[in-house]
């Protein structure tokens, strides 16, 4: 259903409102993907993301997790072309992990940039903003 909605929005609307609708639909898809631990879906064991706590295992942990997340976005949210996921630096002294997601979508045959951030804190779920 979401895929059909995205298809309709990306090919038939050009107003600012439809871009906002597209962005909201993409954010919902990303939030769903981020909310599933890879390996926990019986119908598609590859759906979801790897355990985010792995970022603390090594200096390369965050970069490796971001690369895996980019691959998951390419596969499961194909409306976002050339997704890039990067850690967002923070001066805060908390354990919240933030990432920025950037890419582009096609609206009326033209590429349009799209970007949002996601954050997860210990004992809380992902939030896509």
N, CA, C and O atoms as CSV, one atom per row, in Angstrom:
chain,resi,resn,atom,element,x,y,z
A,1,UNK,N,N,0.817,-1.187,0.000
A,1,UNK,CA,C,0.000,0.000,0.000
A,1,UNK,C,C,0.870,1.265,0.000
A,1,UNK,O,O,0.602,2.192,-0.764
A,2,UNK,N,N,1.900,1.314,0.839
A,2,UNK,CA,C,2.780,2.480,0.862
A,2,UNK,C,C,3.496,2.614,-0.469
A,2,UNK,O,O,3.653,3.722,-0.982
A,3,UNK,N,N,3.934,1.491,-1.036
A,3,UNK,CA,C,4.633,1.555,-2.319
A,3,UNK,C,C,3.721,2.138,-3.395
A,3,UNK,O,O,4.167,2.944,-4.212
A,4,UNK,N,N,2.456,1.741,-3.402
A,4,UNK,CA,C,1.507,2.280,-4.383
A,4,UNK,C,C,1.304,3.773,-4.151
A,4,UNK,O,O,1.249,4.544,-5.109
A,5,UNK,N,N,1.191,4.190,-2.888
A,5,UNK,CA,C,1.050,5.607,-2.561
A,5,UNK,C,C,2.254,6.385,-3.073
A,5,UNK,O,O,2.092,7.433,-3.698
A,6,UNK,N,N,3.453,5.889,-2.817
A,6,UNK,CA,C,4.661,6.572,-3.270
A,6,UNK,C,C,4.705,6.655,-4.787
A,6,UNK,O,O,5.105,7.678,-5.344
A,7,UNK,N,N,4.299,5.592,-5.453
A,7,UNK,CA,C,4.273,5.583,-6.911
A,7,UNK,C,C,3.340,6.673,-7.425
A,7,UNK,O,O,3.693,7.423,-8.335
A,8,UNK,N,N,2.148,6.756,-6.836
A,8,UNK,CA,C,1.185,7.767,-7.260
A,8,UNK,C,C,1.695,9.177,-6.990
A,8,UNK,O,O,1.595,10.049,-7.854
A,9,UNK,N,N,2.235,9.405,-5.812
A,9,UNK,CA,C,2.717,10.741,-5.464
A,9,UNK,C,C,3.865,11.149,-6.361
A,9,UNK,O,O,3.894,12.277,-6.853
A,10,UNK,N,N,4.814,10.249,-6.585
A,10,UNK,CA,C,6.008,10.632,-7.333
A,10,UNK,C,C,5.723,10.881,-8.813
A,10,UNK,O,O,6.506,11.558,-9.479
A,11,UNK,N,N,4.627,10.351,-9.338
A,11,UNK,CA,C,4.376,10.517,-10.768
A,11,UNK,C,C,3.243,11.469,-11.101
A,11,UNK,O,O,3.139,11.886,-12.254
A,12,UNK,N,N,2.390,11.834,-10.157
A,12,UNK,CA,C,1.213,12.600,-10.534
A,12,UNK,C,C,1.087,13.943,-9.842
A,12,UNK,O,O,0.227,14.732,-10.232
A,13,UNK,N,N,1.891,14.246,-8.842
A,13,UNK,CA,C,1.728,15.490,-8.105
A,13,UNK,C,C,2.991,16.334,-8.202
A,13,UNK,O,O,4.101,15.809,-8.285
A,14,UNK,N,N,2.804,17.646,-8.190
A,14,UNK,CA,C,3.966,18.515,-8.237
A,14,UNK,C,C,3.936,19.585,-7.158
A,14,UNK,O,O,4.888,20.359,-7.053
A,15,UNK,N,N,2.909,19.662,-6.372
A,15,UNK,CA,C,2.799,20.731,-5.384
A,15,UNK,C,C,3.680,20.468,-4.178
A,15,UNK,O,O,4.125,19.346,-3.938
A,16,UNK,N,N,3.920,21.539,-3.422
A,16,UNK,CA,C,4.700,21.419,-2.191
A,16,UNK,C,C,4.027,20.429,-1.241
A,16,UNK,O,O,4.706,19.676,-0.543
A,17,UNK,N,N,2.704,20.430,-1.214
A,17,UNK,CA,C,1.976,19.510,-0.341
A,17,UNK,C,C,2.283,18.058,-0.659
A,17,UNK,O,O,2.436,17.249,0.257
A,18,UNK,N,N,2.378,17.710,-1.932
A,18,UNK,CA,C,2.657,16.316,-2.286
A,18,UNK,C,C,4.088,15.937,-1.909
A,18,UNK,O,O,4.342,14.783,-1.565
A,19,UNK,N,N,5.025,16.880,-1.967
A,19,UNK,CA,C,6.393,16.591,-1.515
A,19,UNK,C,C,6.384,16.316,-0.016
A,19,UNK,O,O,7.098,15.434,0.461
A,20,UNK,N,N,5.585,17.060,0.715
A,20,UNK,CA,C,5.472,16.815,2.156
A,20,UNK,C,C,4.843,15.449,2.414
A,20,UNK,O,O,5.252,14.740,3.333
A,21,UNK,N,N,3.855,15.081,1.610
A,21,UNK,CA,C,3.240,13.756,1.746
A,21,UNK,C,C,4.256,12.663,1.435
A,21,UNK,O,O,4.335,11.655,2.137
A,22,UNK,N,N,5.027,12.873,0.382
A,22,UNK,CA,C,6.051,11.898,0.012
A,22,UNK,C,C,7.078,11.761,1.124
A,22,UNK,O,O,7.460,10.651,1.495
A,23,UNK,N,N,7.522,12.895,1.655
A,23,UNK,CA,C,8.490,12.880,2.756
A,23,UNK,C,C,7.922,12.134,3.963
A,23,UNK,O,O,8.620,11.327,4.577
A,24,UNK,N,N,6.675,12.396,4.302
A,24,UNK,CA,C,6.047,11.718,5.440
A,24,UNK,C,C,5.958,10.213,5.201
A,24,UNK,O,O,6.190,9.425,6.118
A,25,UNK,N,N,5.620,9.809,3.969
A,25,UNK,CA,C,5.532,8.383,3.654
A,25,UNK,C,C,6.914,7.729,3.722
A,25,UNK,O,O,7.054,6.616,4.229
A,26,UNK,N,N,7.933,8.424,3.211
A,26,UNK,CA,C,9.291,7.895,3.288
A,26,UNK,C,C,9.744,7.764,4.735
A,26,UNK,O,O,10.353,6.762,5.110
A,27,UNK,N,N,9.452,8.766,5.544
A,27,UNK,CA,C,9.830,8.707,6.954
A,27,UNK,C,C,9.152,7.520,7.639
A,27,UNK,O,O,9.766,6.849,8.469
A,28,UNK,N,N,7.895,7.261,7.296
A,28,UNK,CA,C,7.185,6.118,7.879
A,28,UNK,C,C,7.841,4.806,7.464
A,28,UNK,O,O,7.998,3.902,8.285
A,29,UNK,N,N,8.225,4.699,6.190
A,29,UNK,CA,C,8.907,3.484,5.726
A,29,UNK,C,C,10.242,3.288,6.416
A,29,UNK,O,O,10.579,2.178,6.827
A,30,UNK,N,N,11.008,4.375,6.544
A,30,UNK,CA,C,12.303,4.306,7.212
A,30,UNK,C,C,12.116,3.936,8.682
A,30,UNK,O,O,12.859,3.110,9.212
A,31,UNK,N,N,11.128,4.540,9.345
A,31,UNK,CA,C,10.872,4.237,10.754
A,31,UNK,C,C,10.505,2.767,10.941
A,31,UNK,O,O,10.920,2.141,11.916
A,32,UNK,N,N,9.732,2.219,10.011
A,32,UNK,CA,C,9.369,0.805,10.093
A,32,UNK,C,C,10.612,-0.064,9.946
A,32,UNK,O,O,10.818,-0.995,10.724
A,33,UNK,N,N,11.439,0.237,8.950
A,33,UNK,CA,C,12.674,-0.525,8.745
A,33,UNK,C,C,13.576,-0.435,9.969
A,33,UNK,O,O,14.123,-1.447,10.407
A,34,UNK,N,N,13.741,0.765,10.528
A,34,UNK,CA,C,14.598,0.959,11.686
A,34,UNK,C,C,14.051,0.267,12.932
A,34,UNK,O,O,14.810,-0.059,13.845
A,35,UNK,N,N,12.752,0.044,12.972
A,35,UNK,CA,C,12.136,-0.558,14.149
A,35,UNK,C,C,12.191,-2.076,14.194
A,35,UNK,O,O,11.713,-2.686,15.150
A,36,UNK,N,N,12.770,-2.693,13.168
A,36,UNK,CA,C,12.813,-4.159,13.098
A,36,UNK,C,C,14.269,-4.623,13.170
A,36,UNK,O,O,15.111,-4.167,12.397
A,37,UNK,N,N,14.551,-5.510,14.081
A,37,UNK,CA,C,15.879,-6.108,14.185
A,37,UNK,C,C,16.029,-7.150,13.085
A,37,UNK,O,O,15.223,-8.075,12.978
A,38,UNK,N,N,17.076,-6.992,12.262
A,38,UNK,CA,C,17.299,-7.946,11.172
A,38,UNK,C,C,17.360,-9.361,11.728
A,38,UNK,O,O,18.014,-9.625,12.736
A,39,UNK,N,N,16.661,-10.264,11.045
A,39,UNK,CA,C,16.612,-11.660,11.468
A,39,UNK,C,C,15.365,-12.007,12.250
A,39,UNK,O,O,15.135,-13.176,12.561
A,40,UNK,N,N,14.551,-11.006,12.577
A,40,UNK,CA,C,13.366,-11.273,13.399
A,40,UNK,C,C,12.085,-11.419,12.597
A,40,UNK,O,O,11.039,-11.715,13.173
A,41,UNK,N,N,12.133,-11.219,11.281
A,41,UNK,CA,C,10.940,-11.346,10.436
A,41,UNK,C,C,10.979,-12.692,9.725
A,41,UNK,O,O,11.820,-12.895,8.848
A,42,UNK,N,N,10.089,-13.617,10.082
A,42,UNK,CA,C,10.122,-14.947,9.459
A,42,UNK,C,C,9.976,-14.917,7.934
A,42,UNK,O,O,10.603,-15.721,7.245
A,43,UNK,N,N,9.166,-14.010,7.403
A,43,UNK,CA,C,8.955,-13.958,5.961
A,43,UNK,C,C,10.127,-13.410,5.188
A,43,UNK,O,O,10.291,-13.738,4.012
A,44,UNK,N,N,10.940,-12.592,5.802
A,44,UNK,CA,C,12.114,-12.017,5.158
A,44,UNK,C,C,13.168,-11.767,6.233
A,44,UNK,O,O,13.216,-10.680,6.808
A,45,UNK,N,N,14.013,-12.760,6.510
A,45,UNK,CA,C,14.984,-12.633,7.594
A,45,UNK,C,C,16.021,-11.530,7.372
A,45,UNK,O,O,16.726,-11.163,8.311
A,46,UNK,N,N,16.131,-10.995,6.155
A,46,UNK,CA,C,17.072,-9.906,5.893
A,46,UNK,C,C,16.471,-8.532,6.172
A,46,UNK,O,O,17.193,-7.537,6.225
A,47,UNK,N,N,15.145,-8.474,6.351
A,47,UNK,CA,C,14.490,-7.179,6.593
A,47,UNK,C,C,14.864,-6.660,7.977
A,47,UNK,O,O,14.934,-7.422,8.942
A,48,UNK,N,N,15.102,-5.365,8.060
A,48,UNK,CA,C,15.423,-4.737,9.334
A,48,UNK,C,C,16.880,-4.316,9.381
A,48,UNK,O,O,17.599,-4.382,8.384
A,49,UNK,N,N,17.298,-3.883,10.558
A,49,UNK,CA,C,18.657,-3.400,10.750
A,49,UNK,C,C,19.392,-4.263,11.750
A,49,UNK,O,O,18.785,-4.940,12.579
A,50,UNK,N,N,20.709,-4.227,11.659
A,50,UNK,CA,C,21.541,-4.931,12.621
A,50,UNK,C,C,21.461,-4.263,13.990
A,50,UNK,O,O,20.996,-3.131,14.117
A,51,UNK,N,N,21.906,-4.958,14.973
A,51,UNK,CA,C,21.882,-4.464,16.355
A,51,UNK,C,C,22.730,-3.206,16.468
A,51,UNK,O,O,23.939,-3.238,16.243
A,52,UNK,N,N,22.089,-2.103,16.815
A,52,UNK,CA,C,22.775,-0.813,16.878
A,52,UNK,C,C,23.821,-0.765,17.989
A,52,UNK,O,O,24.728,0.066,17.934
A,53,UNK,N,N,23.721,-1.622,18.980
A,53,UNK,CA,C,24.716,-1.596,20.057
A,53,UNK,C,C,26.093,-2.019,19.562
A,53,UNK,O,O,27.085,-1.812,20.261
A,54,UNK,N,N,26.173,-2.613,18.362
A,54,UNK,CA,C,27.468,-2.976,17.777
A,54,UNK,C,C,28.346,-1.764,17.507
A,54,UNK,O,O,29.559,-1.904,17.354
A,55,UNK,N,N,27.755,-0.583,17.446
A,55,UNK,CA,C,28.561,0.604,17.159
A,55,UNK,C,C,29.597,0.843,18.237
A,55,UNK,O,O,30.601,1.514,17.995
A,56,UNK,N,N,29.369,0.303,19.430
A,56,UNK,CA,C,30.287,0.519,20.548
A,56,UNK,C,C,31.400,-0.533,20.626
A,56,UNK,O,O,32.268,-0.452,21.495
A,57,UNK,N,N,31.378,-1.518,19.725
A,57,UNK,CA,C,32.349,-2.601,19.778
A,57,UNK,C,C,33.729,-2.220,19.255
A,57,UNK,O,O,34.730,-2.806,19.668
A,58,UNK,N,N,33.792,-1.246,18.353
A,58,UNK,CA,C,35.081,-0.837,17.795
A,58,UNK,C,C,34.965,0.571,17.246
A,58,UNK,O,O,33.874,1.136,17.171
A,59,UNK,N,N,36.093,1.128,16.867
A,59,UNK,CA,C,36.082,2.470,16.268
A,59,UNK,C,C,35.348,2.476,14.937
A,59,UNK,O,O,34.781,3.496,14.545
A,60,UNK,N,N,35.355,1.362,14.248
A,60,UNK,CA,C,34.687,1.262,12.955
A,60,UNK,C,C,33.215,0.880,13.100
A,60,UNK,O,O,32.502,0.803,12.100
A,61,UNK,N,N,32.754,0.641,14.312
A,61,UNK,CA,C,31.392,0.153,14.532
A,61,UNK,C,C,30.315,1.021,13.925
A,61,UNK,O,O,29.424,0.512,13.245
A,62,UNK,N,N,30.378,2.324,14.156
A,62,UNK,CA,C,29.343,3.220,13.633
A,62,UNK,C,C,29.389,3.265,12.110
A,62,UNK,O,O,28.344,3.256,11.459
A,63,UNK,N,N,30.583,3.313,11.538
A,63,UNK,CA,C,30.705,3.335,10.085
A,63,UNK,C,C,30.191,2.066,9.437
A,63,UNK,O,O,29.523,2.116,8.405
A,64,UNK,N,N,30.500,0.927,10.039
A,64,UNK,CA,C,30.028,-0.352,9.509
A,64,UNK,C,C,28.513,-0.448,9.609
A,64,UNK,O,O,27.850,-0.907,8.679
A,65,UNK,N,N,27.967,-0.009,10.745
A,65,UNK,CA,C,26.508,-0.042,10.921
A,65,UNK,C,C,25.842,0.872,9.892
A,65,UNK,O,O,24.820,0.500,9.315
A,66,UNK,N,N,26.400,2.058,9.652
A,66,UNK,CA,C,25.837,2.984,8.668
A,66,UNK,C,C,25.883,2.387,7.267
A,66,UNK,O,O,24.933,2.547,6.500
A,67,UNK,N,N,26.970,1.704,6.919
A,67,UNK,CA,C,27.082,1.064,5.606
A,67,UNK,C,C,26.029,-0.035,5.447
A,67,UNK,O,O,25.412,-0.152,4.388
A,68,UNK,N,N,25.824,-0.829,6.476
A,68,UNK,CA,C,24.794,-1.874,6.427
A,68,UNK,C,C,23.406,-1.246,6.300
A,68,UNK,O,O,22.541,-1.773,5.600
A,69,UNK,N,N,23.202,-0.134,6.973
A,69,UNK,CA,C,21.907,0.548,6.927
A,69,UNK,C,C,21.657,1.126,5.541
A,69,UNK,O,O,20.530,1.077,5.048
A,70,UNK,N,N,22.689,1.671,4.908
A,70,UNK,CA,C,22.557,2.154,3.532
A,70,UNK,C,C,22.115,1.021,2.614
A,70,UNK,O,O,21.239,1.211,1.770
A,71,UNK,N,N,22.713,-0.151,2.773
A,71,UNK,CA,C,22.343,-1.300,1.940
A,71,UNK,C,C,20.883,-1.692,2.179
A,71,UNK,O,O,20.161,-2.011,1.234
A,72,UNK,N,N,20.456,-1.668,3.428
A,72,UNK,CA,C,19.058,-1.996,3.743
A,72,UNK,C,C,18.112,-0.962,3.133
A,72,UNK,O,O,17.049,-1.323,2.627
A,73,UNK,N,N,18.483,0.307,3.174
A,73,UNK,CA,C,17.649,1.343,2.551
A,73,UNK,C,C,17.560,1.147,1.048
A,73,UNK,O,O,16.485,1.293,0.466
A,74,UNK,N,N,18.685,0.817,0.409
A,74,UNK,CA,C,18.660,0.571,-1.038
A,74,UNK,C,C,17.713,-0.578,-1.370
A,74,UNK,O,O,16.994,-0.527,-2.368
A,75,UNK,N,N,17.715,-1.594,-0.547
A,75,UNK,CA,C,16.895,-2.776,-0.834
A,75,UNK,C,C,15.432,-2.574,-0.473
A,75,UNK,O,O,14.552,-2.951,-1.247
A,76,UNK,N,N,15.157,-1.988,0.685
A,76,UNK,CA,C,13.787,-1.956,1.192
A,76,UNK,C,C,13.081,-0.611,1.063
A,76,UNK,O,O,11.865,-0.540,1.240
A,77,UNK,N,N,13.802,0.435,0.766
A,77,UNK,CA,C,13.187,1.747,0.530
A,77,UNK,C,C,13.790,2.297,-0.772
A,77,UNK,O,O,14.500,3.302,-0.760
A,78,UNK,N,N,13.498,1.623,-1.892
A,78,UNK,CA,C,14.155,1.975,-3.150
A,78,UNK,C,C,13.753,3.344,-3.706
A,78,UNK,O,O,14.408,3.838,-4.624
A,79,UNK,N,N,12.724,3.953,-3.192
A,79,UNK,CA,C,12.365,5.308,-3.635
A,79,UNK,C,C,13.438,6.311,-3.251
A,79,UNK,O,O,13.544,7.364,-3.880
A,80,UNK,N,N,14.245,6.007,-2.221
A,80,UNK,CA,C,15.349,6.880,-1.851
A,80,UNK,C,C,16.569,6.416,-2.655
A,80,UNK,O,O,17.165,5.379,-2.364
A,81,UNK,N,N,16.917,7.193,-3.653
A,81,UNK,CA,C,18.045,6.856,-4.512
A,81,UNK,C,C,19.361,7.279,-3.857
A,81,UNK,O,O,19.450,8.344,-3.246
A,82,UNK,N,N,20.360,6.444,-3.993
A,82,UNK,CA,C,21.705,6.713,-3.467
A,82,UNK,C,C,21.669,7.166,-2.005
A,82,UNK,O,O,22.187,8.231,-1.668
A,83,UNK,N,N,21.052,6.349,-1.139
A,83,UNK,CA,C,20.994,6.765,0.275
A,83,UNK,C,C,22.382,6.815,0.898
A,83,UNK,O,O,23.239,5.974,0.627
A,84,UNK,N,N,22.576,7.806,1.723
A,84,UNK,CA,C,23.801,7.938,2.509
A,84,UNK,C,C,23.383,8.051,3.967
A,84,UNK,O,O,22.509,8.847,4.313
A,85,UNK,N,N,24.000,7.264,4.801
A,85,UNK,CA,C,23.731,7.291,6.237
A,85,UNK,C,C,25.034,7.628,6.933
A,85,UNK,O,O,26.052,6.969,6.719
A,86,UNK,N,N,25.001,8.642,7.755
A,86,UNK,CA,C,26.221,9.050,8.462
A,86,UNK,C,C,25.898,9.409,9.902
A,86,UNK,O,O,24.834,9.960,10.184
A,87,UNK,N,N,26.808,9.101,10.813
A,87,UNK,CA,C,26.589,9.465,12.217
A,87,UNK,C,C,26.576,10.985,12.368
A,87,UNK,O,O,27.314,11.695,11.685
A,88,UNK,N,N,25.744,11.464,13.255
A,88,UNK,CA,C,25.677,12.892,13.554
A,88,UNK,C,C,26.459,13.120,14.843
A,88,UNK,O,O,26.103,12.576,15.889
A,89,UNK,N,N,27.508,13.910,14.777
A,89,UNK,CA,C,28.286,14.170,15.993
A,89,UNK,C,C,27.447,14.926,17.020
A,89,UNK,O,O,26.550,15.694,16.674
A,90,UNK,N,N,27.757,14.690,18.262
A,90,UNK,CA,C,27.017,15.359,19.333
A,90,UNK,C,C,27.967,15.727,20.461
A,90,UNK,O,O,28.887,14.977,20.792
A,91,UNK,N,N,27.731,16.875,21.035
A,91,UNK,CA,C,28.500,17.300,22.204
A,91,UNK,C,C,27.831,16.854,23.501
A,91,UNK,O,O,28.370,17.056,24.589
A,92,UNK,N,N,26.667,16.253,23.378
A,92,UNK,CA,C,25.930,15.801,24.558
A,92,UNK,C,C,26.630,14.626,25.210
A,92,UNK,O,O,27.309,13.837,24.552
A,93,UNK,N,N,26.456,14.529,26.482
A,93,UNK,CA,C,27.032,13.407,27.233
A,93,UNK,C,C,25.956,12.361,27.497
A,93,UNK,O,O,25.719,11.976,28.642
A,94,UNK,N,N,25.315,11.911,26.440
A,94,UNK,CA,C,24.333,10.842,26.580
A,94,UNK,C,C,24.679,9.722,25.614
A,94,UNK,O,O,25.624,9.848,24.835
A,95,UNK,N,N,23.950,8.662,25.653
A,95,UNK,CA,C,24.237,7.503,24.801
A,95,UNK,C,C,23.346,7.461,23.565
A,95,UNK,O,O,23.269,6.434,22.891
A,96,UNK,N,N,22.680,8.560,23.267
A,96,UNK,CA,C,21.825,8.605,22.085
A,96,UNK,C,C,22.689,8.558,20.835
A,96,UNK,O,O,23.661,9.303,20.715
A,97,UNK,N,N,22.331,7.679,19.907
A,97,UNK,CA,C,23.035,7.555,18.630
A,97,UNK,C,C,22.158,8.188,17.561
A,97,UNK,O,O,21.001,7.804,17.388
A,98,UNK,N,N,22.711,9.155,16.850
A,98,UNK,CA,C,21.975,9.875,15.822
A,98,UNK,C,C,22.638,9.659,14.461
A,98,UNK,O,O,23.863,9.626,14.343
A,99,UNK,N,N,21.793,9.514,13.440
A,99,UNK,CA,C,22.295,9.393,12.077
A,99,UNK,C,C,21.526,10.341,11.171
A,99,UNK,O,O,20.374,10.688,11.434
A,100,UNK,N,N,22.188,10.746,10.104
A,100,UNK,CA,C,21.541,11.556,9.069
A,100,UNK,C,C,21.401,10.680,7.838
A,100,UNK,O,O,22.342,9.995,7.437
A,101,UNK,N,N,20.224,10.708,7.248
A,101,UNK,CA,C,19.909,9.933,6.051
A,101,UNK,C,C,19.683,10.938,4.927
A,101,UNK,O,O,18.834,11.823,5.036
A,102,UNK,N,N,20.440,10.797,3.860
A,102,UNK,CA,C,20.315,11.702,2.718
A,102,UNK,C,C,20.221,10.880,1.440
A,102,UNK,O,O,20.740,9.767,1.363
A,103,UNK,N,N,19.571,11.429,0.470
A,103,UNK,CA,C,19.450,10.805,-0.836
A,103,UNK,C,C,18.592,11.689,-1.715
A,103,UNK,O,O,18.484,12.893,-1.484
A,104,UNK,N,N,17.986,11.092,-2.719
A,104,UNK,CA,C,17.077,11.856,-3.550
A,104,UNK,C,C,15.944,10.962,-4.010
A,104,UNK,O,O,16.079,9.739,-4.067
A,105,UNK,N,N,14.825,11.588,-4.337
A,105,UNK,CA,C,13.650,10.894,-4.841
A,105,UNK,C,C,13.262,11.535,-6.167
A,105,UNK,O,O,13.640,12.673,-6.447
A,106,UNK,N,N,12.521,10.815,-6.967
A,106,UNK,CA,C,12.060,11.335,-8.243
A,106,UNK,C,C,10.634,11.844,-8.071
A,106,UNK,O,O,9.740,11.101,-7.667
A,107,UNK,N,N,10.438,13.115,-8.383
A,107,UNK,CA,C,9.119,13.735,-8.339
A,107,UNK,C,C,8.885,14.389,-9.691
A,107,UNK,O,O,9.635,15.275,-10.100
A,108,UNK,N,N,7.842,13.946,-10.382
A,108,UNK,CA,C,7.536,14.457,-11.723
A,108,UNK,C,C,8.732,14.354,-12.659
A,108,UNK,O,O,8.997,15.258,-13.451
A,109,UNK,N,N,9.444,13.250,-12.556
A,109,UNK,CA,C,10.570,13.003,-13.439
A,109,UNK,C,C,11.847,13.752,-13.090
A,109,UNK,O,O,12.843,13.658,-13.808
A,110,UNK,N,N,11.818,14.495,-11.988
A,110,UNK,CA,C,13.002,15.264,-11.596
A,110,UNK,C,C,13.515,14.790,-10.238
A,110,UNK,O,O,12.726,14.492,-9.341
A,111,UNK,N,N,14.836,14.723,-10.092
A,111,UNK,CA,C,15.387,14.344,-8.784
A,111,UNK,C,C,15.222,15.481,-7.777
A,111,UNK,O,O,15.479,16.645,-8.084
A,112,UNK,N,N,14.792,15.125,-6.586
A,112,UNK,CA,C,14.623,16.090,-5.498
A,112,UNK,C,C,15.378,15.556,-4.286
A,112,UNK,O,O,15.237,14.380,-3.948
A,113,UNK,N,N,16.178,16.394,-3.623
A,113,UNK,CA,C,16.893,15.923,-2.433
A,113,UNK,C,C,15.933,15.652,-1.285
A,113,UNK,O,O,14.905,16.313,-1.135
A,114,UNK,N,N,16.294,14.670,-0.488
A,114,UNK,CA,C,15.528,14.359,0.715
A,114,UNK,C,C,16.526,14.019,1.814
A,114,UNK,O,O,17.531,13.352,1.569
A,115,UNK,N,N,16.241,14.482,3.018
A,115,UNK,CA,C,17.127,14.207,4.149
A,115,UNK,C,C,16.318,14.237,5.434
A,115,UNK,O,O,15.390,15.033,5.579
A,116,UNK,N,N,16.672,13.380,6.344
A,116,UNK,CA,C,16.111,13.406,7.684
A,116,UNK,C,C,17.091,12.755,8.627
A,116,UNK,O,O,18.070,12.140,8.206
A,117,UNK,N,N,16.816,12.898,9.908
A,117,UNK,CA,C,17.670,12.310,10.926
A,117,UNK,C,C,16.880,11.288,11.717
A,117,UNK,O,O,15.654,11.344,11.812
A,118,UNK,N,N,17.623,10.360,12.276
A,118,UNK,CA,C,17.019,9.344,13.144
A,118,UNK,C,C,17.892,9.247,14.387
A,118,UNK,O,O,19.103,9.460,14.334
A,119,UNK,N,N,17.261,8.926,15.490
A,119,UNK,CA,C,17.998,8.821,16.749
A,119,UNK,C,C,17.443,7.661,17.558
A,119,UNK,O,O,16.243,7.389,17.541
A,120,UNK,N,N,18.328,6.990,18.258
A,120,UNK,CA,C,17.916,5.944,19.184
A,120,UNK,C,C,18.689,6.159,20.478
A,120,UNK,O,O,19.893,6.414,20.478
A,121,UNK,N,N,17.964,6.047,21.561
A,121,UNK,CA,C,18.563,6.178,22.883
A,121,UNK,C,C,18.383,4.869,23.621
A,121,UNK,O,O,17.457,4.116,23.319
A,122,UNK,N,N,19.246,4.579,24.584
A,122,UNK,CA,C,19.063,3.358,25.359
A,122,UNK,C,C,17.651,3.304,25.954
A,122,UNK,O,O,17.128,4.294,26.466
A,123,UNK,N,N,17.061,2.118,25.869
A,123,UNK,CA,C,15.725,1.856,26.403
A,123,UNK,C,C,14.604,2.572,25.656
A,123,UNK,O,O,13.481,2.647,26.154
A,124,UNK,N,N,14.893,3.097,24.473
A,124,UNK,CA,C,13.864,3.751,23.678
A,124,UNK,C,C,13.927,3.233,22.255
A,124,UNK,O,O,14.905,2.603,21.851
A,125,UNK,N,N,12.887,3.501,21.508
A,125,UNK,CA,C,12.823,3.070,20.121
A,125,UNK,C,C,13.413,4.141,19.209
A,125,UNK,O,O,13.657,5.268,19.639
A,126,UNK,N,N,13.637,3.782,17.958
A,126,UNK,CA,C,14.105,4.734,16.969
A,126,UNK,C,C,13.069,5.820,16.773
A,126,UNK,O,O,11.868,5.565,16.861
A,127,UNK,N,N,13.524,7.014,16.511
A,127,UNK,CA,C,12.661,8.140,16.170
A,127,UNK,C,C,13.219,8.760,14.901
A,127,UNK,O,O,14.378,9.174,14.869
A,128,UNK,N,N,12.401,8.829,13.851
A,128,UNK,CA,C,12.820,9.433,12.595
A,128,UNK,C,C,12.233,10.836,12.551
A,128,UNK,O,O,11.023,11.022,12.674
A,129,UNK,N,N,13.118,11.830,12.374
A,129,UNK,CA,C,12.662,13.224,12.419
A,129,UNK,C,C,13.088,14.001,11.181
A,129,UNK,O,O,12.784,15.188,11.063
